[in-house]
């Protein structure tokens, strides 16, 4: 069976987004309503400037005691997130996420945003393939280092 691409694997084919001036509370409400763990931060007309995740809300807002009604998303988002094309294999995306320490990956074709791949979208065998590749990469780095 051929491995799926990230675009084939995403459960949500529409982009959940808001502007950088929106409040953190607005972002949390958007994520809750859409039942997703991240929101893309867009400037007009359609420029991706960041991503805000549940982890960002915990570590950059709640843990620091910031007021979610007065804190704009642009102050706590991850700016300029890494993006991948829709034909990226799921295991390659998971390797990238493991090595870089994040769980959400915007999908971009040219300048068009297609959605967000989440590690939750990966099947167990795809995660296993990624873990094997990551372990191999670490062994090679250790041998070369």
N, CA, C and O atoms as CSV, one atom per row, in Angstrom:
chain,resi,resn,atom,element,x,y,z
A,1,UNK,N,N,0.841,-1.178,0.000
A,1,UNK,CA,C,0.000,0.000,0.000
A,1,UNK,C,C,0.889,1.246,0.000
A,1,UNK,O,O,1.791,1.367,0.828
A,2,UNK,N,N,0.637,2.155,-0.915
A,2,UNK,CA,C,1.432,3.380,-1.012
A,2,UNK,C,C,1.126,4.305,0.163
A,2,UNK,O,O,-0.004,4.392,0.644
A,3,UNK,N,N,2.159,4.977,0.594
A,3,UNK,CA,C,1.979,5.907,1.705
A,3,UNK,C,C,1.180,7.137,1.266
A,3,UNK,O,O,1.310,7.609,0.137
A,4,UNK,N,N,0.372,7.629,2.162
A,4,UNK,CA,C,-0.452,8.804,1.885
A,4,UNK,C,C,0.389,10.074,1.916
A,4,UNK,O,O,1.463,10.129,2.515
A,5,UNK,N,N,-0.143,11.087,1.248
A,5,UNK,CA,C,0.448,12.416,1.344
A,5,UNK,C,C,-0.234,13.164,2.482
A,5,UNK,O,O,-1.281,12.745,2.976
A,6,UNK,N,N,0.367,14.267,2.890
A,6,UNK,CA,C,-0.235,15.043,3.974
A,6,UNK,C,C,-1.604,15.575,3.572
A,6,UNK,O,O,-2.510,15.637,4.403
A,7,UNK,N,N,-1.767,15.961,2.307
A,7,UNK,CA,C,-3.068,16.471,1.872
A,7,UNK,C,C,-4.133,15.384,1.907
A,7,UNK,O,O,-5.279,15.652,2.269
A,8,UNK,N,N,-3.771,14.169,1.537
A,8,UNK,CA,C,-4.722,13.061,1.591
A,8,UNK,C,C,-5.126,12.723,3.026
A,8,UNK,O,O,-6.222,12.217,3.266
A,9,UNK,N,N,-4.254,13.000,3.956
A,9,UNK,CA,C,-4.481,12.565,5.335
A,9,UNK,C,C,-5.208,13.583,6.210
A,9,UNK,O,O,-5.747,13.218,7.255
A,10,UNK,N,N,-5.232,14.855,5.801
A,10,UNK,CA,C,-5.850,15.843,6.691
A,10,UNK,C,C,-7.361,15.666,6.720
A,10,UNK,O,O,-8.002,15.439,5.694
A,11,UNK,N,N,-7.904,15.773,7.914
A,11,UNK,CA,C,-9.340,15.579,8.095
A,11,UNK,C,C,-10.128,16.843,7.770
A,11,UNK,O,O,-11.315,16.764,7.451
A,12,UNK,N,N,-9.493,17.994,7.846
A,12,UNK,CA,C,-10.169,19.274,7.631
A,12,UNK,C,C,-9.564,19.927,6.389
A,12,UNK,O,O,-8.380,20.265,6.364
A,13,UNK,N,N,-10.392,20.096,5.362
A,13,UNK,CA,C,-9.895,20.647,4.105
A,13,UNK,C,C,-10.162,22.153,3.983
A,13,UNK,O,O,-10.065,22.705,2.887
A,14,UNK,N,N,-10.488,22.807,5.069
A,14,UNK,CA,C,-10.615,24.265,5.026
A,14,UNK,C,C,-9.664,24.882,6.046
A,14,UNK,O,O,-9.283,24.247,7.029
A,15,UNK,N,N,-9.297,26.105,5.796
A,15,UNK,CA,C,-8.304,26.781,6.631
A,15,UNK,C,C,-9.008,27.549,7.752
A,15,UNK,O,O,-9.919,28.338,7.500
A,16,UNK,N,N,-8.581,27.310,8.972
A,16,UNK,CA,C,-9.078,28.047,10.139
A,16,UNK,C,C,-8.063,29.149,10.405
A,16,UNK,O,O,-6.901,28.876,10.704
A,17,UNK,N,N,-8.513,30.407,10.293
A,17,UNK,CA,C,-7.562,31.517,10.410
A,17,UNK,C,C,-8.202,32.723,11.062
A,17,UNK,O,O,-9.420,32.807,11.218
A,18,UNK,N,N,-7.334,33.659,11.440
A,18,UNK,CA,C,-7.751,34.971,11.935
A,18,UNK,C,C,-6.599,35.943,11.757
A,18,UNK,O,O,-5.487,35.544,11.411
A,19,UNK,N,N,-6.865,37.214,11.994
A,19,UNK,CA,C,-5.839,38.236,11.817
A,19,UNK,C,C,-4.946,38.376,13.034
A,19,UNK,O,O,-5.321,37.952,14.127
A,20,UNK,N,N,-3.769,38.964,12.863
A,20,UNK,CA,C,-2.807,39.090,13.961
A,20,UNK,C,C,-3.264,40.029,15.071
A,20,UNK,O,O,-2.743,39.967,16.185
A,21,UNK,N,N,-4.225,40.892,14.784
A,21,UNK,CA,C,-4.725,41.819,15.783
A,21,UNK,C,C,-5.798,41.195,16.684
A,21,UNK,O,O,-6.171,41.788,17.696
A,22,UNK,N,N,-6.294,40.015,16.330
A,22,UNK,CA,C,-7.320,39.340,17.129
A,22,UNK,C,C,-6.773,39.025,18.518
A,22,UNK,O,O,-5.568,38.852,18.703
A,23,UNK,N,N,-7.667,38.954,19.472
A,23,UNK,CA,C,-7.232,38.627,20.832
A,23,UNK,C,C,-6.989,37.129,20.962
A,23,UNK,O,O,-7.507,36.330,20.182
A,24,UNK,N,N,-6.204,36.771,21.949
A,24,UNK,CA,C,-5.943,35.370,22.236
A,24,UNK,C,C,-7.247,34.651,22.571
A,24,UNK,O,O,-7.426,33.492,22.195
A,25,UNK,N,N,-8.154,35.321,23.270
A,25,UNK,CA,C,-9.446,34.698,23.571
A,25,UNK,C,C,-10.206,34.388,22.288
A,25,UNK,O,O,-10.803,33.318,22.163
A,26,UNK,N,N,-10.188,35.327,21.322
A,26,UNK,CA,C,-10.830,35.073,20.034
A,26,UNK,C,C,-10.240,33.832,19.378
A,26,UNK,O,O,-10.972,33.004,18.834
A,27,UNK,N,N,-8.929,33.705,19.430
A,27,UNK,CA,C,-8.258,32.551,18.829
A,27,UNK,C,C,-8.693,31.258,19.516
A,27,UNK,O,O,-8.974,30.261,18.850
A,28,UNK,N,N,-8.748,31.276,20.833
A,28,UNK,CA,C,-9.163,30.090,21.572
A,28,UNK,C,C,-10.602,29.715,21.225
A,28,UNK,O,O,-10.922,28.533,21.102
A,29,UNK,N,N,-11.460,30.701,21.067
A,29,UNK,CA,C,-12.853,30.436,20.693
A,29,UNK,C,C,-12.956,29.864,19.283
A,29,UNK,O,O,-13.746,28.953,19.039
A,30,UNK,N,N,-12.160,30.396,18.352
A,30,UNK,CA,C,-12.147,29.883,16.975
A,30,UNK,C,C,-11.694,28.424,16.973
A,30,UNK,O,O,-12.305,27.586,16.310
A,31,UNK,N,N,-10.626,28.118,17.711
A,31,UNK,CA,C,-10.120,26.741,17.760
A,31,UNK,C,C,-11.139,25.808,18.396
A,31,UNK,O,O,-11.322,24.680,17.940
A,32,UNK,N,N,-11.808,26.279,19.456
A,32,UNK,CA,C,-12.811,25.455,20.129
A,32,UNK,C,C,-13.983,25.173,19.195
A,32,UNK,O,O,-14.428,24.031,19.082
A,33,UNK,N,N,-14.482,26.208,18.529
A,33,UNK,CA,C,-15.621,26.044,17.621
A,33,UNK,C,C,-15.276,25.109,16.461
A,33,UNK,O,O,-16.109,24.300,16.053
A,34,UNK,N,N,-14.064,25.212,15.930
A,34,UNK,CA,C,-13.641,24.375,14.804
A,34,UNK,C,C,-13.120,23.009,15.254
A,34,UNK,O,O,-12.827,22.153,14.420
A,35,UNK,N,N,-13.003,22.803,16.571
A,35,UNK,CA,C,-12.475,21.558,17.132
A,35,UNK,C,C,-11.097,21.225,16.551
A,35,UNK,O,O,-10.854,20.118,16.072
A,36,UNK,N,N,-10.207,22.217,16.608
A,36,UNK,CA,C,-8.845,22.010,16.100
A,36,UNK,C,C,-7.837,22.581,17.089
A,36,UNK,O,O,-8.188,23.370,17.966
A,37,UNK,N,N,-6.584,22.174,16.937
A,37,UNK,CA,C,-5.545,22.554,17.887
A,37,UNK,C,C,-4.668,23.701,17.450
A,37,UNK,O,O,-3.684,24.025,18.116
A,38,UNK,N,N,-5.020,24.334,16.312
A,38,UNK,CA,C,-4.221,25.466,15.856
A,38,UNK,C,C,-5.067,26.373,14.980
A,38,UNK,O,O,-6.107,25.979,14.452
A,39,UNK,N,N,-4.590,27.594,14.846
A,39,UNK,CA,C,-5.218,28.556,13.947
A,39,UNK,C,C,-4.101,29.277,13.204
A,39,UNK,O,O,-3.095,29.664,13.798
A,40,UNK,N,N,-4.288,29.453,11.897
A,40,UNK,CA,C,-3.307,30.179,11.102
A,40,UNK,C,C,-3.554,31.667,11.247
A,40,UNK,O,O,-4.702,32.112,11.276
A,41,UNK,N,N,-2.487,32.433,11.336
A,41,UNK,CA,C,-2.584,33.883,11.489
A,41,UNK,C,C,-2.271,34.499,10.124
A,41,UNK,O,O,-1.178,34.334,9.581
A,42,UNK,N,N,-3.256,35.208,9.595
A,42,UNK,CA,C,-3.173,35.719,8.224
A,42,UNK,C,C,-3.311,37.229,8.201
A,42,UNK,O,O,-4.131,37.804,8.917
A,43,UNK,N,N,-2.487,37.870,7.360
A,43,UNK,CA,C,-2.662,39.281,7.053
A,43,UNK,C,C,-3.281,39.357,5.670
A,43,UNK,O,O,-3.048,38.489,4.829
A,44,UNK,N,N,-4.065,40.391,5.439
A,44,UNK,CA,C,-4.714,40.538,4.139
A,44,UNK,C,C,-3.686,40.837,3.070
A,44,UNK,O,O,-2.703,41.510,3.380
A,45,UNK,N,N,-3.839,40.390,1.838
A,45,UNK,CA,C,-5.012,39.658,1.389
A,45,UNK,C,C,-5.006,38.197,1.839
A,45,UNK,O,O,-6.007,37.740,2.392
A,46,UNK,N,N,-3.950,37.463,1.632
A,46,UNK,CA,C,-3.880,36.065,2.071
A,46,UNK,C,C,-2.449,35.679,2.379
A,46,UNK,O,O,-1.911,34.746,1.784
A,47,UNK,N,N,-1.833,36.390,3.302
A,47,UNK,CA,C,-0.436,36.137,3.630
A,47,UNK,C,C,-0.333,35.486,4.999
A,47,UNK,O,O,-0.782,36.045,5.999
A,48,UNK,N,N,0.263,34.297,5.035
A,48,UNK,CA,C,0.481,33.597,6.299
A,48,UNK,C,C,1.614,34.278,7.051
A,48,UNK,O,O,2.724,34.400,6.532
A,49,UNK,N,N,1.338,34.721,8.272
A,49,UNK,CA,C,2.373,35.373,9.081
A,49,UNK,C,C,2.714,34.582,10.344
A,49,UNK,O,O,3.731,34.843,10.987
A,50,UNK,N,N,1.861,33.612,10.698
A,50,UNK,CA,C,2.142,32.835,11.901
A,50,UNK,C,C,1.128,31.742,12.129
A,50,UNK,O,O,0.176,31.570,11.367
A,51,UNK,N,N,1.360,31.005,13.205
A,51,UNK,CA,C,0.437,29.969,13.644
A,51,UNK,C,C,0.359,30.042,15.167
A,51,UNK,O,O,1.358,30.286,15.844
A,52,UNK,N,N,-0.826,29.829,15.681
A,52,UNK,CA,C,-1.036,29.801,17.129
A,52,UNK,C,C,-1.620,28.438,17.464
A,52,UNK,O,O,-2.607,28.012,16.865
A,53,UNK,N,N,-1.005,27.756,18.428
A,53,UNK,CA,C,-1.439,26.409,18.799
A,53,UNK,C,C,-1.883,26.371,20.254
A,53,UNK,O,O,-1.683,27.315,21.019
A,54,UNK,N,N,-2.492,25.245,20.605
A,54,UNK,CA,C,-2.881,25.039,22.004
A,54,UNK,C,C,-1.669,25.149,22.919
A,54,UNK,O,O,-1.759,25.716,24.008
A,55,UNK,N,N,-0.547,24.614,22.484
A,55,UNK,CA,C,0.683,24.684,23.282
A,55,UNK,C,C,1.104,26.134,23.482
A,55,UNK,O,O,1.521,26.514,24.576
A,56,UNK,N,N,0.998,26.954,22.425
A,56,UNK,CA,C,1.313,28.384,22.552
A,56,UNK,C,C,0.416,29.037,23.597
A,56,UNK,O,O,0.878,29.851,24.397
A,57,UNK,N,N,-0.866,28.678,23.589
A,57,UNK,CA,C,-1.791,29.253,24.571
A,57,UNK,C,C,-1.361,28.903,25.992
A,57,UNK,O,O,-1.420,29.745,26.888
A,58,UNK,N,N,-0.929,27.661,26.194
A,58,UNK,CA,C,-0.504,27.248,27.538
A,58,UNK,C,C,0.802,27.905,27.949
A,58,UNK,O,O,0.895,28.464,29.042
A,59,UNK,N,N,1.820,27.844,27.082
A,59,UNK,CA,C,3.159,28.273,27.484
A,59,UNK,C,C,3.402,29.765,27.361
A,59,UNK,O,O,4.184,30.330,28.126
A,60,UNK,N,N,2.743,30.412,26.411
A,60,UNK,CA,C,3.010,31.826,26.167
A,60,UNK,C,C,1.939,32.761,26.716
A,60,UNK,O,O,2.141,33.974,26.776
A,61,UNK,N,N,0.802,32.198,27.115
A,61,UNK,CA,C,-0.274,33.040,27.646
A,61,UNK,C,C,-0.579,32.648,29.089
A,61,UNK,O,O,-0.327,33.425,30.010
A,62,UNK,N,N,-1.121,31.446,29.289
A,62,UNK,CA,C,-1.534,31.027,30.628
A,62,UNK,C,C,-0.368,30.983,31.608
A,62,UNK,O,O,-0.457,31.543,32.701
A,63,UNK,N,N,0.721,30.324,31.229
A,63,UNK,CA,C,1.860,30.170,32.141
A,63,UNK,C,C,2.502,31.514,32.496
A,63,UNK,O,O,3.131,31.646,33.546
A,64,UNK,N,N,2.342,32.505,31.621
A,64,UNK,CA,C,2.927,33.826,31.881
A,64,UNK,C,C,1.918,34.802,32.468
A,64,UNK,O,O,2.244,35.963,32.714
A,65,UNK,N,N,0.697,34.338,32.691
A,65,UNK,CA,C,-0.317,35.177,33.321
A,65,UNK,C,C,-0.799,36.335,32.457
A,65,UNK,O,O,-1.225,37.360,32.988
A,66,UNK,N,N,-0.739,36.191,31.129
A,66,UNK,CA,C,-1.211,37.262,30.249
A,66,UNK,C,C,-2.737,37.261,30.173
A,66,UNK,O,O,-3.374,36.215,30.298
A,67,UNK,N,N,-3.301,38.425,29.971
A,67,UNK,CA,C,-4.750,38.571,29.848
A,67,UNK,C,C,-5.164,38.189,28.423
A,67,UNK,O,O,-4.778,38.873,27.475
A,68,UNK,N,N,-5.940,37.111,28.252
A,68,UNK,CA,C,-6.303,36.672,26.903
A,68,UNK,C,C,-7.178,37.670,26.143
A,68,UNK,O,O,-7.222,37.644,24.914
A,69,UNK,N,N,-7.867,38.540,26.861
A,69,UNK,CA,C,-8.702,39.544,26.201
A,69,UNK,C,C,-7.891,40.735,25.704
A,69,UNK,O,O,-8.316,41.439,24.787
A,70,UNK,N,N,-6.737,40.961,26.299
A,70,UNK,CA,C,-5.920,42.126,25.949
A,70,UNK,C,C,-4.644,41.780,25.194
A,70,UNK,O,O,-3.911,42.669,24.762
A,71,UNK,N,N,-4.384,40.497,25.039
A,71,UNK,CA,C,-3.162,40.073,24.348
A,71,UNK,C,C,-3.488,39.745,22.896
A,71,UNK,O,O,-4.282,38.842,22.632
A,72,UNK,N,N,-2.884,40.470,21.947
A,72,UNK,CA,C,-3.119,40.132,20.545
A,72,UNK,C,C,-2.341,38.876,20.145
A,72,UNK,O,O,-1.266,38.591,20.672
A,73,UNK,N,N,-2.908,38.155,19.219
A,73,UNK,CA,C,-2.308,36.921,18.733
A,73,UNK,C,C,-0.881,37.153,18.246
A,73,UNK,O,O,-0.018,36.303,18.463
A,74,UNK,N,N,-0.614,38.279,17.596
A,74,UNK,CA,C,0.728,38.525,17.028
A,74,UNK,C,C,1.822,38.504,18.089
A,74,UNK,O,O,2.983,38.261,17.761
A,75,UNK,N,N,1.478,38.754,19.363
A,75,UNK,CA,C,2.485,38.765,20.430
A,75,UNK,C,C,2.866,37.373,20.923
A,75,UNK,O,O,3.908,37.207,21.558
A,76,UNK,N,N,2.033,36.370,20.637
A,76,UNK,CA,C,2.287,35.038,21.192
A,76,UNK,C,C,2.307,33.926,20.134
A,76,UNK,O,O,2.536,32.763,20.465
A,77,UNK,N,N,2.075,34.272,18.890
A,77,UNK,CA,C,2.078,33.270,17.815
A,77,UNK,C,C,3.510,32.840,17.493
A,77,UNK,O,O,4.474,33.494,17.892
A,78,UNK,N,N,3.628,31.742,16.773
A,78,UNK,CA,C,4.902,31.341,16.189
A,78,UNK,C,C,4.956,31.992,14.814
A,78,UNK,O,O,4.174,31.635,13.933
A,79,UNK,N,N,5.875,32.948,14.615
A,79,UNK,CA,C,5.916,33.636,13.318
A,79,UNK,C,C,6.553,32.772,12.230
A,79,UNK,O,O,7.373,31.897,12.509
A,80,UNK,N,N,6.160,33.037,10.995
A,80,UNK,CA,C,6.750,32.383,9.818
A,80,UNK,C,C,6.901,30.872,9.978
A,80,UNK,O,O,8.016,30.354,9.924
A,81,UNK,N,N,5.792,30.164,10.175
A,81,UNK,CA,C,5.910,28.721,10.390
A,81,UNK,C,C,6.443,27.998,9.160
A,81,UNK,O,O,6.256,28.440,8.026
A,82,UNK,N,N,7.102,26.889,9.408
A,82,UNK,CA,C,7.549,26.017,8.326
A,82,UNK,C,C,6.301,25.448,7.663
A,82,UNK,O,O,5.365,25.033,8.346
A,83,UNK,N,N,6.289,25.429,6.335
A,83,UNK,CA,C,5.175,24.895,5.563
A,83,UNK,C,C,5.700,23.815,4.629
A,83,UNK,O,O,6.889,23.781,4.311
A,84,UNK,N,N,4.810,22.937,4.195
A,84,UNK,CA,C,5.187,21.896,3.237
A,84,UNK,C,C,4.163,21.853,2.114
A,84,UNK,O,O,3.019,22.270,2.295
A,85,UNK,N,N,4.575,21.344,0.943
A,85,UNK,CA,C,3.624,21.182,-0.155
A,85,UNK,C,C,2.692,19.993,0.108
A,85,UNK,O,O,3.032,19.106,0.891
A,86,UNK,N,N,1.537,19.968,-0.530
A,86,UNK,CA,C,0.549,18.919,-0.256
A,86,UNK,C,C,1.001,17.515,-0.624
A,86,UNK,O,O,0.455,16.544,-0.101
A,87,UNK,N,N,1.980,17.381,-1.507
A,87,UNK,CA,C,2.430,16.044,-1.922
A,87,UNK,C,C,3.477,15.447,-0.972
A,87,UNK,O,O,3.964,14.344,-1.223
A,88,UNK,N,N,3.831,16.141,0.100
A,88,UNK,CA,C,4.780,15.623,1.093
A,88,UNK,C,C,4.229,14.334,1.706
A,88,UNK,O,O,3.057,14.272,2.079
A,89,UNK,N,N,5.066,13.317,1.809
A,89,UNK,CA,C,4.644,12.068,2.436
A,89,UNK,C,C,4.437,12.288,3.932
A,89,UNK,O,O,5.154,13.064,4.565
A,90,UNK,N,N,3.454,11.598,4.478
A,90,UNK,CA,C,3.139,11.740,5.900
A,90,UNK,C,C,4.352,11.436,6.762
A,90,UNK,O,O,4.638,12.175,7.705
A,91,UNK,N,N,5.075,10.356,6.456
A,91,UNK,CA,C,6.237,10.016,7.297
A,91,UNK,C,C,7.300,11.108,7.240
A,91,UNK,O,O,7.953,11.378,8.248
A,92,UNK,N,N,7.487,11.743,6.080
A,92,UNK,CA,C,8.456,12.840,5.986
A,92,UNK,C,C,8.002,14.037,6.826
A,92,UNK,O,O,8.819,14.692,7.473
A,93,UNK,N,N,6.707,14.313,6.813
A,93,UNK,CA,C,6.173,15.410,7.624
A,93,UNK,C,C,6.348,15.117,9.112
A,93,UNK,O,O,6.703,16.006,9.885
A,94,UNK,N,N,6.101,13.882,9.507
A,94,UNK,CA,C,6.239,13.511,10.921
A,94,UNK,C,C,7.706,13.596,11.352
A,94,UNK,O,O,7.995,14.036,12.465
A,95,UNK,N,N,8.630,13.183,10.486
A,95,UNK,CA,C,10.063,13.324,10.809
A,95,UNK,C,C,10.389,14.796,11.053
A,95,UNK,O,O,11.037,15.134,12.043
A,96,UNK,N,N,9.946,15.661,10.159
A,96,UNK,CA,C,10.185,17.094,10.314
A,96,UNK,C,C,9.617,17.604,11.636
A,96,UNK,O,O,10.267,18.374,12.342
A,97,UNK,N,N,8.414,17.174,11.963
A,97,UNK,CA,C,7.773,17.612,13.203
A,97,UNK,C,C,8.521,17.096,14.436
A,97,UNK,O,O,8.688,17.825,15.413
A,98,UNK,N,N,8.966,15.845,14.388
A,98,UNK,CA,C,9.723,15.285,15.511
A,98,UNK,C,C,11.045,16.021,15.700
A,98,UNK,O,O,11.424,16.369,16.819
A,99,UNK,N,N,11.738,16.252,14.591
A,99,UNK,CA,C,13.047,16.903,14.675
A,99,UNK,C,C,12.946,18.358,15.088
A,99,UNK,O,O,13.864,18.876,15.724
A,100,UNK,N,N,11.860,19.032,14.747
A,100,UNK,CA,C,11.703,20.459,15.042
A,100,UNK,C,C,10.851,20.731,16.273
A,100,UNK,O,O,10.814,21.862,16.758
A,101,UNK,N,N,10.160,19.708,16.790
A,101,UNK,CA,C,9.409,19.849,18.038
A,101,UNK,C,C,8.080,20.573,17.925
A,101,UNK,O,O,7.718,21.341,18.816
A,102,UNK,N,N,7.351,20.340,16.847
A,102,UNK,CA,C,5.993,20.906,16.753
A,102,UNK,C,C,5.039,19.862,16.216
A,102,UNK,O,O,5.465,18.817,15.724
A,103,UNK,N,N,3.728,20.145,16.309
A,103,UNK,CA,C,2.716,19.159,15.955
A,103,UNK,C,C,1.748,19.604,14.874
A,103,UNK,O,O,0.830,18.861,14.526
A,104,UNK,N,N,1.935,20.802,14.337
A,104,UNK,CA,C,1.040,21.328,13.299
A,104,UNK,C,C,1.884,21.899,12.161
A,104,UNK,O,O,2.862,22.609,12.393
A,105,UNK,N,N,1.486,21.576,10.920
A,105,UNK,CA,C,2.282,21.922,9.756
A,105,UNK,C,C,1.364,22.437,8.640
A,105,UNK,O,O,0.606,21.660,8.058
A,106,UNK,N,N,1.426,23.731,8.338
A,106,UNK,CA,C,0.591,24.265,7.245
A,106,UNK,C,C,0.984,23.658,5.897
A,106,UNK,O,O,2.159,23.412,5.624
A,107,UNK,N,N,-0.031,23.426,5.066
A,107,UNK,CA,C,0.168,22.908,3.721
A,107,UNK,C,C,-0.039,24.037,2.728
A,107,UNK,O,O,-1.066,24.714,2.750
A,108,UNK,N,N,0.948,24.237,1.852
A,108,UNK,CA,C,0.905,25.345,0.915
A,108,UNK,C,C,1.230,24.838,-0.493
A,108,UNK,O,O,2.197,24.103,-0.695
A,109,UNK,N,N,0.400,25.247,-1.462
A,109,UNK,CA,C,0.668,24.988,-2.875
A,109,UNK,C,C,0.849,26.344,-3.532
A,109,UNK,O,O,-0.116,27.083,-3.729
A,110,UNK,N,N,2.096,26.668,-3.870
A,110,UNK,CA,C,2.385,28.013,-4.377
A,110,UNK,C,C,2.164,29.011,-3.264
A,110,UNK,O,O,2.880,28.995,-2.262
A,111,UNK,N,N,1.184,29.876,-3.426
A,111,UNK,CA,C,0.844,30.837,-2.370
A,111,UNK,C,C,-0.486,30.490,-1.708
A,111,UNK,O,O,-0.945,31.223,-0.833
A,112,UNK,N,N,-1.108,29.386,-2.110
A,112,UNK,CA,C,-2.431,29.011,-1.581
A,112,UNK,C,C,-2.301,28.074,-0.390
A,112,UNK,O,O,-1.644,27.036,-0.467
A,113,UNK,N,N,-2.933,28.454,0.707
A,113,UNK,CA,C,-2.990,27.600,1.899
A,113,UNK,C,C,-4.086,26.566,1.713
A,113,UNK,O,O,-5.219,26.899,1.364
A,114,UNK,N,N,-3.739,25.314,1.947
A,114,UNK,CA,C,-4.696,24.224,1.734
A,114,UNK,C,C,-5.232,23.629,3.027
A,114,UNK,O,O,-6.260,22.952,3.012
A,115,UNK,N,N,-4.560,23.866,4.133
A,115,UNK,CA,C,-4.970,23.287,5.402
A,115,UNK,C,C,-3.784,23.134,6.323
A,115,UNK,O,O,-2.705,23.673,6.075
A,116,UNK,N,N,-4.001,22.390,7.388
A,116,UNK,CA,C,-2.948,22.139,8.371
A,116,UNK,C,C,-2.900,20.644,8.652
A,116,UNK,O,O,-3.911,20.029,8.991
A,117,UNK,N,N,-1.710,20.068,8.505
A,117,UNK,CA,C,-1.486,18.676,8.870
A,117,UNK,C,C,-1.143,18.641,10.346
A,117,UNK,O,O,-0.287,19.396,10.809
A,118,UNK,N,N,-1.804,17.773,11.078
A,118,UNK,CA,C,-1.523,17.566,12.495
A,118,UNK,C,C,-0.948,16.177,12.676
A,118,UNK,O,O,-1.278,15.263,11.920
A,119,UNK,N,N,-0.099,16.010,13.660
A,119,UNK,CA,C,0.452,14.684,13.929
A,119,UNK,C,C,-0.681,13.688,14.180
A,119,UNK,O,O,-0.499,12.490,13.962
A,120,UNK,N,N,-1.833,14.152,14.629
A,120,UNK,CA,C,-2.989,13.276,14.844
A,120,UNK,C,C,-3.535,12.711,13.535
A,120,UNK,O,O,-4.258,11.715,13.542
A,121,UNK,N,N,-3.192,13.344,12.411
A,121,UNK,CA,C,-3.654,12.870,11.105
A,121,UNK,C,C,-2.849,11.670,10.602
A,121,UNK,O,O,-3.254,11.020,9.638
A,122,UNK,N,N,-1.733,11.374,11.232
A,122,UNK,CA,C,-0.868,10.270,10.800
A,122,UNK,C,C,-1.375,8.941,11.354
A,122,UNK,O,O,-1.887,8.870,12.471
A,123,UNK,N,N,-1.224,7.902,10.559
A,123,UNK,CA,C,-1.557,6.547,10.995
A,123,UNK,C,C,-0.388,5.965,11.789
A,123,UNK,O,O,0.750,6.401,11.617
A,124,UNK,N,N,-0.653,4.993,12.650
A,124,UNK,CA,C,0.436,4.406,13.436
A,124,UNK,C,C,1.620,3.908,12.592
A,124,UNK,O,O,2.771,4.090,12.990
A,125,UNK,N,N,1.358,3.288,11.443
A,125,UNK,CA,C,2.478,2.782,10.624
A,125,UNK,C,C,3.297,3.930,10.051
A,125,UNK,O,O,4.509,3.797,9.886
A,126,UNK,N,N,2.650,5.064,9.744
A,126,UNK,CA,C,3.373,6.226,9.231
A,126,UNK,C,C,4.233,6.844,10.326
A,126,UNK,O,O,5.341,7.313,10.066
A,127,UNK,N,N,3.722,6.843,11.540
A,127,UNK,CA,C,4.509,7.337,12.671
A,127,UNK,C,C,5.689,6.406,12.920
A,127,UNK,O,O,6.795,6.864,13.208
A,128,UNK,N,N,5.455,5.090,12.808
A,128,UNK,CA,C,6.539,4.122,12.977
A,128,UNK,C,C,7.638,4.319,11.945
A,128,UNK,O,O,8.822,4.256,12.276
A,129,UNK,N,N,7.253,4.556,10.699
A,129,UNK,CA,C,8.234,4.830,9.643
A,129,UNK,C,C,9.040,6.075,9.984
A,129,UNK,O,O,10.261,6.092,9.829
A,130,UNK,N,N,8.356,7.117,10.449
A,130,UNK,CA,C,9.030,8.369,10.806
A,130,UNK,C,C,9.978,8.163,11.985
A,130,UNK,O,O,11.091,8.689,11.986
A,131,UNK,N,N,9.545,7.406,12.982
A,131,UNK,CA,C,10.415,7.155,14.139
A,131,UNK,C,C,11.656,6.383,13.728
A,131,UNK,O,O,12.755,6.676,14.199
A,132,UNK,N,N,11.489,5.391,12.845
A,132,UNK,CA,C,12.649,4.635,12.358
A,132,UNK,C,C,13.608,5.554,11.608
A,132,UNK,O,O,14.823,5.444,11.772
A,133,UNK,N,N,13.074,6.463,10.786
A,133,UNK,CA,C,13.919,7.387,10.034
A,133,UNK,C,C,14.633,8.350,10.982
A,133,UNK,O,O,15.813,8.647,10.796
A,134,UNK,N,N,13.922,8.835,11.989
A,134,UNK,CA,C,14.521,9.753,12.961
A,134,UNK,C,C,15.637,9.058,13.728
A,134,UNK,O,O,16.698,9.642,13.948
A,135,UNK,N,N,15.405,7.815,14.135
A,135,UNK,CA,C,16.434,7.051,14.844
A,135,UNK,C,C,17.657,6.846,13.949
A,135,UNK,O,O,18.790,6.985,14.407
A,136,UNK,N,N,17.434,6.520,12.683
A,136,UNK,CA,C,18.530,6.355,11.736
A,136,UNK,C,C,19.309,7.658,11.588
A,136,UNK,O,O,20.540,7.650,11.595
A,137,UNK,N,N,18.588,8.796,11.451
A,137,UNK,CA,C,19.239,10.105,11.327
A,137,UNK,C,C,20.107,10.395,12.539
A,137,UNK,O,O,21.216,10.910,12.392
A,138,UNK,N,N,19.626,10.076,13.737
A,138,UNK,CA,C,20.397,10.312,14.954
A,138,UNK,C,C,21.654,9.451,14.980
A,138,UNK,O,O,22.714,9.911,15.405
A,139,UNK,N,N,21.541,8.204,14.527
A,139,UNK,CA,C,22.710,7.313,14.504
A,139,UNK,C,C,23.757,7.830,13.521
A,139,UNK,O,O,24.953,7.797,13.811
A,140,UNK,N,N,23.316,8.301,12.374
A,140,UNK,CA,C,24.246,8.857,11.389
A,140,UNK,C,C,24.918,10.107,11.949
A,140,UNK,O,O,26.129,10.280,11.810
A,141,UNK,N,N,24.136,10.977,12.580
A,141,UNK,CA,C,24.712,12.195,13.167
A,141,UNK,C,C,25.718,11.874,14.264
A,141,UNK,O,O,26.750,12.536,14.370
A,142,UNK,N,N,25.426,10.865,15.083
A,142,UNK,CA,C,26.354,10.444,16.130
A,142,UNK,C,C,27.652,9.902,15.532
A,142,UNK,O,O,28.740,10.167,16.042
A,143,UNK,N,N,27.522,9.145,14.449
A,143,UNK,CA,C,28.709,8.561,13.801
A,143,UNK,C,C,29.567,9.636,13.153
A,143,UNK,O,O,30.793,9.531,13.138
A,144,UNK,N,N,28.924,10.672,12.616
A,144,UNK,CA,C,29.659,11.733,11.955
A,144,UNK,C,C,30.187,12.775,12.936
A,144,UNK,O,O,31.176,13.455,12.664
A,145,UNK,N,N,29.507,12.893,14.093
A,145,UNK,CA,C,29.836,13.936,15.054
A,145,UNK,C,C,31.051,13.666,15.813
A,145,UNK,O,O,31.441,14.470,16.660
